[in-house]
Amino acid sequence: MHGGTTTIGPALRAFLVAGVLACCVRTTLAADSAPVLTLDQAIQIAIVNNRPLSIANLDIAVSKWQVAAAKTNRLPVFKTALFASGDLTSPTFVFKEGQFGTSKDGEPIPSKDTPIPLSHGITGYALAEVAQPITQLYKIHLGIQEQELGTELSTQQYRAKRESVVADVKQAYYAVLQTESALDAANAAVKQYQETDRVSLQYVSQEVVLKSESLEVKAKLAQAQYQVVQLQDTLQTQKEQLNDLLGRDLETEFRTEQVPSLSLQELDLKLAQQTALAQRPEIREAEINAKKADYDRKLAKADYIPNISAALHYFTPLNTEILPQNIVSAGLDMTWEPFEWGRRRDQVKQKVIGVDQAQIQLKEAKSQVVLDVNNRYRKLSESRALLAVAQAARDAATEKLREVQDKFGQQAVLLRDVLQQQSAVANANNEYEEALLAFWSAKANFEKALGEE
């Protein structure tokens, strides 16, 4: 120790470097032996394991059963009623003398006033009714169709949540791809610095290169190796986050697979707009709401129709003395409210306004979707162009480094030139990785704008 600084001996330095390299090798071997997880597989796993999606899917099942329940309103209605009571006033029928005329003998019938109690103790009645809706069938049909639209609406809401989950999975998957690309570049930089270190050590022994310059190479090598470790940690964290998003164990190992970087919609803006208008759940939800508003209007107008049913009634009094038993009647049952002070008219006008609102909302939804697609399309085009620029700059810097290293091996350039070019390559790699991350993010946003899963 001298002047407050610590000098690391060659043996310790070699041990640290070997430890870092061993860690990198173990991580690489573990990644290579892990099963491949494609983007489609990741999306399917997330869809199956996502709990909010499962809840939304159950909402669809509930709405289907509601449709089934609404359809039963078309069938005959069976009603029964049973009433039992104890008489508090002891009602009695009194038949006056001669109320039913006289007999052949001229005797009045009855011969005197005759009281007959209605019942003794508990009395009541039993009622059964069967009614088949007739004029109500039109309103029932409208109600069923509106309920079916509710099922479609639940389906579109499920699709919207599903697309959100898919977008999150794509973002996480693309982040892993970008980090893997950065890790490959960092490993390549380590190999370049290792080669430079090997040659510089030879030149030090030949007194062609200063020892301080050789130590600077070693410092650059150590920095590159540290970046590899840092990227491996970042990659492992991103994989854990993706596993969590998929509902899997965080330690589940996997390898990613490159995905196509270009689709037909990315080449044709009109096609992208048509795809989004056909697939985005917001459009379908707005269309469903427009149809529901129209059904509400029709249902409001249907209130003008009287409710007429074909009915069969059965009535029997219980524990009575003189009332007839087993009364059966058949006919038409009608209910109608002739005077309602303009309530039905006002309700129809209200529903007509609702139809106009729904149509305007549909147009607004389509406009917003097109604006979103146009914006995402341009952002993706810009990021793709920037990626091409960064790729060209990286390729040029890498080729320049190869040339400089060849000249350095021939002692035609200084070590300082090699280090400067390696720094240029590192900067070009950083710019490329930033452009790549921006591209993958723009691609995920564009695919979400299309409504793709």
C-alpha positions as CSV (number, residue, x, y, z in Angstrom):
1,M,0.0,0.0,0.0
2,H,1.4,3.4,-1.0
3,G,-0.1,6.9,-0.8
4,G,-3.6,5.6,0.1
5,T,-4.0,3.4,-3.0
6,T,-4.1,-0.4,-3.2
7,T,-2.3,-2.3,-5.9
8,I,-3.9,-5.6,-7.1
9,G,-1.3,-8.2,-7.8
10,P,-1.3,-10.1,-11.0
11,A,-2.3,-13.3,-9.3
12,L,-5.4,-11.7,-7.7
13,R,-6.3,-9.9,-10.9
14,A,-6.1,-13.2,-12.8
15,F,-8.3,-14.9,-10.1
16,L,-11.0,-12.2,-10.4
17,V,-11.0,-12.3,-14.2
18,A,-11.2,-16.1,-14.1
19,G,-14.1,-15.9,-11.6
20,V,-16.0,-13.5,-13.8
21,L,-15.4,-15.6,-16.9
22,A,-16.5,-18.8,-15.1
23,C,-19.7,-17.1,-14.0
24,C,-20.3,-16.0,-17.6
25,V,-19.6,-19.5,-18.9
26,R,-22.0,-21.1,-16.4
27,T,-24.7,-18.7,-17.2
28,T,-24.2,-19.2,-21.0
29,L,-24.3,-23.0,-20.7
30,A,-27.5,-22.8,-18.5
31,A,-29.1,-20.5,-21.1
32,D,-28.1,-22.8,-24.0
33,S,-29.6,-25.9,-22.3
34,A,-32.9,-24.2,-21.4
35,P,-36.0,-24.9,-23.6
36,V,-36.9,-22.4,-26.2
37,L,-39.9,-20.1,-25.4
38,T,-41.3,-18.6,-28.5
39,L,-43.4,-15.4,-28.4
40,D,-46.5,-17.3,-29.4
41,Q,-46.0,-19.7,-26.6
42,A,-45.4,-16.9,-24.1
43,I,-48.6,-15.2,-25.2
44,Q,-50.7,-18.5,-24.8
45,I,-49.2,-19.2,-21.4
46,A,-50.1,-15.7,-20.2
47,I,-53.6,-15.9,-21.6
48,V,-54.2,-19.2,-19.7
49,N,-52.7,-18.1,-16.4
50,N,-53.8,-14.5,-16.2
51,R,-56.4,-14.1,-13.5
52,P,-58.1,-10.9,-14.6
53,L,-58.6,-12.5,-18.0
54,S,-60.2,-15.5,-16.4
55,I,-62.7,-13.3,-14.6
56,A,-63.5,-11.5,-17.8
57,N,-64.0,-14.8,-19.5
58,L,-66.5,-15.9,-16.8
59,D,-68.4,-12.7,-17.4
60,I,-69.0,-14.0,-21.0
61,A,-70.4,-17.3,-19.6
62,V,-72.7,-15.4,-17.2
63,S,-74.1,-13.3,-20.1
64,K,-74.7,-16.4,-22.2
65,W,-76.8,-17.9,-19.4
66,Q,-78.7,-14.5,-19.2
67,V,-79.6,-14.9,-22.8
68,A,-80.8,-18.5,-22.2
69,A,-82.9,-17.2,-19.3
70,A,-84.4,-14.4,-21.5
71,K,-85.4,-16.9,-24.1
72,T,-87.7,-18.8,-21.6
73,N,-90.0,-15.7,-21.6
74,R,-91.3,-16.9,-25.0
75,L,-92.8,-20.0,-23.4
76,P,-96.1,-20.3,-21.4
77,V,-96.1,-18.9,-17.9
78,F,-97.4,-21.2,-15.1
79,K,-98.5,-19.6,-11.9
80,T,-100.1,-21.0,-8.8
81,A,-101.4,-19.4,-5.6
82,L,-102.7,-20.8,-2.4
83,F,-104.4,-18.6,0.2
84,A,-105.5,-19.8,3.6
85,S,-107.1,-17.7,6.4
86,G,-109.3,-17.7,9.4
87,D,-112.5,-15.7,9.2
88,L,-112.6,-12.9,11.8
89,T,-116.2,-11.8,11.1
90,S,-117.8,-15.2,10.4
91,P,-119.4,-14.2,7.0
92,T,-122.8,-15.8,6.4
93,F,-125.1,-16.0,3.4
94,V,-128.8,-15.4,4.3
95,F,-131.4,-16.8,2.0
96,K,-134.7,-15.0,2.5
97,E,-138.0,-16.7,2.8
98,G,-139.4,-17.5,-0.6
99,Q,-136.2,-16.2,-2.3
100,F,-136.2,-19.2,-4.7
101,G,-140.0,-19.1,-5.4
102,T,-142.6,-21.6,-4.2
103,S,-143.1,-25.3,-4.4
104,K,-145.9,-27.1,-6.1
105,D,-147.8,-27.0,-2.9
106,G,-147.4,-23.2,-2.7
107,E,-144.9,-23.3,0.1
108,P,-142.1,-20.7,-0.1
109,I,-138.6,-21.8,-0.8
110,P,-137.1,-21.6,1.6
111,S,-139.9,-21.7,4.1
112,K,-138.1,-19.2,6.3
113,D,-135.0,-17.0,6.4
114,T,-132.1,-19.5,6.3
115,P,-128.5,-18.4,7.3
116,I,-125.7,-20.5,5.9
117,P,-122.1,-19.7,7.1
118,L,-119.5,-19.4,4.4
119,S,-117.2,-21.8,6.2
120,H,-116.2,-23.3,9.5
121,G,-112.8,-22.4,10.7
122,I,-110.0,-22.0,8.2
123,T,-110.9,-21.2,4.6
124,G,-109.1,-19.9,1.5
125,Y,-108.7,-20.7,-2.2
126,A,-106.3,-22.3,-4.7
127,L,-105.6,-20.7,-8.0
128,A,-103.7,-22.0,-11.1
129,E,-103.0,-20.0,-14.2
130,V,-101.4,-20.7,-17.6
131,A,-100.7,-17.8,-19.8
132,Q,-99.1,-17.8,-23.3
133,P,-97.7,-14.4,-24.3
134,I,-98.9,-13.2,-27.7
135,T,-98.3,-9.5,-28.3
136,Q,-95.5,-9.5,-25.8
137,L,-93.5,-11.9,-28.1
138,Y,-92.2,-8.9,-30.2
139,K,-90.8,-7.2,-27.1
140,I,-89.4,-10.4,-25.8
141,H,-87.6,-10.9,-29.1
142,L,-86.1,-7.4,-28.9
143,G,-85.0,-8.1,-25.3
144,I,-83.3,-11.3,-26.3
145,Q,-81.4,-9.7,-29.2
146,E,-80.3,-6.9,-26.8
147,Q,-79.2,-9.4,-24.3
148,E,-77.2,-11.2,-27.0
149,L,-75.5,-7.9,-27.8
150,G,-74.6,-7.8,-24.1
151,T,-72.8,-11.1,-24.6
152,E,-70.9,-9.7,-27.6
153,L,-70.0,-6.6,-25.5
154,S,-68.6,-8.9,-22.8
155,T,-66.6,-10.7,-25.4
156,Q,-65.1,-7.5,-26.7
157,Q,-64.2,-6.3,-23.2
158,Y,-62.5,-9.7,-22.7
159,R,-60.6,-9.1,-26.0
160,A,-59.5,-5.6,-24.9
161,K,-58.1,-7.0,-21.6
162,R,-56.5,-9.9,-23.6
163,E,-54.8,-7.5,-26.0
164,S,-53.5,-5.5,-23.1
165,V,-52.0,-8.7,-21.6
166,V,-50.5,-9.6,-25.0
167,A,-49.0,-6.2,-25.4
168,D,-47.3,-6.5,-21.9
169,V,-46.0,-9.9,-22.8
170,K,-44.6,-8.6,-26.1
171,Q,-42.9,-5.7,-24.4
172,A,-41.3,-8.0,-21.9
173,Y,-40.3,-10.5,-24.5
174,Y,-38.8,-7.8,-26.8
175,A,-36.9,-6.3,-23.8
176,V,-35.3,-9.8,-23.3
177,L,-34.4,-9.9,-27.0
178,Q,-32.8,-6.5,-26.8
179,T,-30.7,-7.3,-23.8
180,E,-29.6,-10.6,-25.4
181,S,-28.4,-8.5,-28.4
182,A,-26.5,-6.2,-26.1
183,L,-25.0,-9.1,-24.3
184,D,-23.8,-10.6,-27.5
185,A,-22.1,-7.2,-28.4
186,A,-20.6,-7.0,-24.9
187,N,-19.2,-10.6,-25.2
188,A,-17.7,-9.6,-28.6
189,A,-16.1,-6.5,-27.0
190,V,-14.5,-8.7,-24.4
191,K,-13.0,-11.0,-27.0
192,Q,-11.6,-7.9,-28.8
193,Y,-10.1,-6.5,-25.7
194,Q,-8.6,-10.0,-24.9
195,E,-7.0,-10.1,-28.2
196,T,-5.7,-6.6,-27.8
197,D,-4.4,-7.5,-24.4
198,R,-2.6,-10.6,-25.8
199,V,-0.9,-8.6,-28.5
200,S,0.0,-5.7,-26.2
201,L,1.6,-8.1,-23.7
202,Q,3.9,-9.3,-26.5
203,Y,4.8,-5.8,-27.4
204,V,5.5,-4.9,-23.8
205,S,8.1,-7.7,-23.7
206,Q,9.5,-6.3,-26.9
207,E,9.4,-2.8,-25.5
208,V,7.3,-1.6,-28.4
209,V,4.3,-0.7,-26.1
210,L,4.5,1.0,-22.7
211,K,3.4,-1.0,-19.7
212,S,1.0,1.8,-18.8
213,E,-0.7,1.3,-22.2
214,S,-1.0,-2.4,-21.5
215,L,-2.5,-1.7,-18.1
216,E,-5.0,0.6,-19.8
217,V,-6.0,-2.3,-22.1
218,K,-6.5,-4.5,-19.0
219,A,-8.7,-1.8,-17.5
220,K,-10.8,-1.6,-20.6
221,L,-11.1,-5.4,-20.6
222,A,-12.2,-5.4,-16.9
223,Q,-14.8,-2.7,-17.8
224,A,-16.1,-4.8,-20.7
225,Q,-16.3,-7.9,-18.5
226,Y,-18.2,-5.9,-15.9
227,Q,-20.6,-4.8,-18.5
228,V,-21.2,-8.5,-19.4
229,V,-22.0,-9.3,-15.8
230,Q,-24.3,-6.3,-15.6
231,L,-26.1,-7.3,-18.7
232,Q,-26.5,-10.9,-17.5
233,D,-28.0,-9.7,-14.3
234,T,-30.4,-7.4,-16.3
235,L,-31.3,-10.3,-18.5
236,Q,-32.0,-12.6,-15.6
237,T,-34.2,-9.9,-14.0
238,Q,-36.1,-9.4,-17.2
239,K,-36.6,-13.2,-17.6
240,E,-38.0,-13.3,-14.0
241,Q,-40.4,-10.4,-14.8
242,L,-41.5,-12.3,-17.9
243,N,-42.0,-15.5,-15.9
244,D,-44.1,-13.5,-13.4
245,L,-46.2,-12.1,-16.2
246,L,-46.8,-15.6,-17.5
247,G,-47.8,-16.8,-14.0
248,R,-44.8,-19.2,-13.9
249,D,-42.1,-19.9,-11.3
250,L,-39.6,-17.1,-11.4
251,E,-36.7,-19.5,-11.8
252,T,-38.1,-21.2,-14.9
253,E,-35.3,-21.2,-17.4
254,F,-36.0,-20.5,-21.1
255,R,-34.4,-19.2,-24.3
256,T,-36.0,-16.7,-26.6
257,E,-36.4,-17.0,-30.3
258,Q,-36.0,-14.2,-32.8
259,V,-39.3,-12.9,-34.2
260,P,-40.0,-11.4,-37.6
261,S,-39.2,-7.7,-37.6
262,L,-41.5,-6.9,-40.5
263,S,-45.2,-7.6,-41.4
264,L,-47.4,-6.6,-44.3
265,Q,-49.2,-4.0,-42.2
266,E,-45.9,-2.3,-41.5
267,L,-45.4,-1.8,-45.2
268,D,-48.9,-0.4,-46.1
269,L,-50.6,2.2,-43.9
270,K,-54.0,1.7,-45.6
271,L,-53.8,-2.0,-44.8
272,A,-52.8,-1.2,-41.3
273,Q,-55.8,1.1,-40.9
274,Q,-58.2,-1.5,-42.3
275,T,-56.8,-4.2,-40.0
276,A,-57.2,-2.0,-37.0
277,L,-60.8,-1.0,-37.9
278,A,-61.6,-4.7,-38.3
279,Q,-59.8,-5.9,-35.1
280,R,-59.8,-3.2,-32.5
281,P,-62.3,-4.1,-29.7
282,E,-63.1,-0.4,-29.2
283,I,-64.7,-0.3,-32.7
284,R,-66.7,-3.4,-32.1
285,E,-67.9,-2.1,-28.7
286,A,-69.0,1.2,-30.2
287,E,-70.9,-0.8,-32.9
288,I,-72.6,-2.9,-30.3
289,N,-73.6,0.1,-28.3
290,A,-75.1,1.6,-31.4
291,K,-77.2,-1.5,-32.0
292,K,-78.2,-1.6,-28.3
293,A,-79.4,2.0,-28.5
294,D,-81.5,1.1,-31.5
295,Y,-83.1,-1.9,-29.7
296,D,-83.8,0.4,-26.7
297,R,-85.7,2.7,-29.1
298,K,-87.7,-0.2,-30.5
299,L,-88.5,-1.4,-27.0
300,A,-89.7,2.0,-26.0
301,K,-92.0,2.2,-29.1
302,A,-93.2,-1.4,-28.3
303,D,-94.7,-0.1,-25.0
304,Y,-97.6,1.2,-27.1
305,I,-98.7,-2.4,-27.8
306,P,-101.1,-3.8,-25.3
307,N,-100.0,-6.9,-23.4
308,I,-102.4,-9.7,-24.6
309,S,-102.0,-13.3,-23.5
310,A,-104.0,-16.5,-24.0
311,A,-104.9,-17.6,-20.5
312,L,-106.3,-20.7,-18.8
313,H,-107.5,-20.2,-15.2
314,Y,-108.4,-22.7,-12.6
315,F,-110.0,-21.6,-9.3
316,T,-111.3,-23.6,-6.3
317,P,-112.4,-22.3,-2.9
318,L,-111.3,-24.3,0.1
319,N,-113.4,-25.4,3.1
320,T,-116.5,-23.5,2.0
321,E,-120.2,-24.5,2.3
322,I,-121.9,-23.1,-0.8
323,L,-119.4,-21.7,-3.2
324,P,-118.9,-23.6,-6.4
325,Q,-115.8,-25.8,-6.7
326,N,-113.3,-26.3,-9.6
327,I,-113.9,-23.3,-11.7
328,V,-112.0,-23.5,-15.1
329,S,-112.0,-20.7,-17.6
330,A,-110.1,-19.9,-20.8
331,G,-109.8,-16.6,-22.7
332,L,-107.6,-13.6,-23.4
333,D,-105.9,-11.6,-20.7
334,M,-105.1,-8.0,-21.6
335,T,-103.4,-5.2,-19.7
336,W,-103.2,-1.7,-21.1
337,E,-102.5,1.7,-19.8
338,P,-104.6,4.1,-22.0
339,F,-103.6,7.3,-20.4
340,E,-99.9,7.9,-19.3
341,W,-99.7,11.7,-19.9
342,G,-97.1,11.4,-22.7
343,R,-94.7,9.2,-20.8
344,R,-94.2,6.7,-23.7
345,R,-93.7,9.5,-26.2
346,D,-91.0,11.1,-24.1
347,Q,-89.3,7.8,-23.6
348,V,-89.2,7.2,-27.3
349,K,-87.7,10.7,-28.0
350,Q,-85.1,10.0,-25.3
351,K,-84.1,6.7,-27.0
352,V,-83.9,8.4,-30.4
353,I,-81.4,10.8,-29.0
354,G,-79.5,7.8,-27.5
355,V,-79.2,6.3,-31.0
356,D,-77.8,9.6,-32.4
357,Q,-75.2,9.7,-29.6
358,A,-74.2,6.1,-30.2
359,Q,-73.6,6.8,-33.9
360,I,-71.5,9.8,-33.1
361,Q,-69.5,7.8,-30.6
362,L,-68.9,5.1,-33.3
363,K,-67.5,7.7,-35.7
364,E,-65.3,9.1,-33.0
365,A,-64.0,5.7,-32.1
366,K,-63.1,5.0,-35.7
367,S,-61.4,8.3,-36.0
368,Q,-59.3,7.8,-32.8
369,V,-58.3,4.3,-33.9
370,V,-57.1,5.6,-37.3
371,L,-55.1,8.4,-35.6
372,D,-53.5,5.9,-33.2
373,V,-52.5,3.6,-36.1
374,N,-51.1,6.5,-38.1
375,N,-49.0,7.7,-35.2
376,R,-47.7,4.2,-34.3
377,Y,-47.0,3.5,-37.9
378,R,-44.9,6.6,-38.3
379,K,-43.1,6.0,-35.0
380,L,-42.3,2.5,-36.1
381,S,-41.0,3.7,-39.5
382,E,-38.8,6.3,-37.7
383,S,-37.4,3.7,-35.3
384,R,-36.7,1.3,-38.1
385,A,-34.8,3.9,-40.0
386,L,-32.9,4.9,-36.9
387,L,-32.0,1.3,-36.3
388,A,-30.7,1.0,-39.9
389,V,-28.5,4.0,-39.3
390,A,-27.2,2.6,-36.0
391,Q,-26.6,-0.8,-37.6
392,A,-24.6,0.8,-40.4
393,A,-22.6,2.9,-38.0
394,R,-21.9,-0.2,-35.8
395,D,-20.8,-2.2,-38.8
396,A,-18.5,0.5,-40.0
397,A,-17.0,0.9,-36.6
398,T,-16.5,-2.8,-36.2
399,E,-14.9,-3.1,-39.6
400,K,-12.6,-0.1,-38.8
401,L,-11.6,-1.8,-35.5
402,R,-10.7,-5.0,-37.4
403,E,-8.5,-3.0,-39.8
404,V,-6.8,-1.1,-36.9
405,Q,-6.2,-4.4,-35.0
406,D,-4.6,-5.9,-38.1
407,K,-2.4,-2.9,-38.5
408,F,-1.6,-3.0,-34.8
409,G,-0.5,-6.6,-35.2
410,Q,1.8,-5.4,-37.9
411,Q,3.0,-2.5,-35.7
412,A,1.6,-0.1,-38.2
413,V,-0.5,1.9,-35.7
414,L,-0.2,2.7,-32.1
415,L,-2.1,1.0,-29.3
416,R,-3.7,4.3,-28.6
417,D,-5.4,4.1,-32.0
418,V,-6.7,0.6,-31.2
419,L,-8.2,1.8,-27.9
420,Q,-9.8,4.8,-29.5
421,Q,-11.4,2.6,-32.1
422,Q,-12.6,0.2,-29.5
423,S,-14.2,3.1,-27.7
424,A,-15.9,4.1,-31.0
425,V,-17.2,0.6,-31.4
426,A,-18.5,0.6,-27.8
427,N,-20.3,3.9,-28.5
428,A,-21.7,2.6,-31.7
429,N,-22.9,-0.6,-29.9
430,N,-24.7,1.6,-27.3
431,E,-26.4,3.7,-29.9
432,Y,-27.5,0.5,-31.7
433,E,-28.9,-1.0,-28.6
434,E,-30.8,2.1,-27.8
435,A,-32.2,2.2,-31.3
436,L,-33.0,-1.5,-31.1
437,L,-34.9,-1.0,-27.8
438,A,-36.8,1.9,-29.3
439,F,-37.6,-0.3,-32.4
440,W,-39.0,-3.2,-30.4
441,S,-41.0,-0.8,-28.2
442,A,-42.5,0.9,-31.3
443,K,-43.2,-2.5,-32.8
444,A,-45.1,-3.7,-29.7
445,N,-47.1,-0.4,-29.6
446,F,-47.9,-0.7,-33.4
447,E,-49.1,-4.3,-33.0
448,K,-51.3,-3.2,-30.1
449,A,-52.7,-0.4,-32.2
450,L,-53.7,-3.0,-34.9
451,G,-55.6,-5.0,-32.3
452,E,-53.4,-8.1,-32.9
453,E,-52.9,-10.8,-30.3
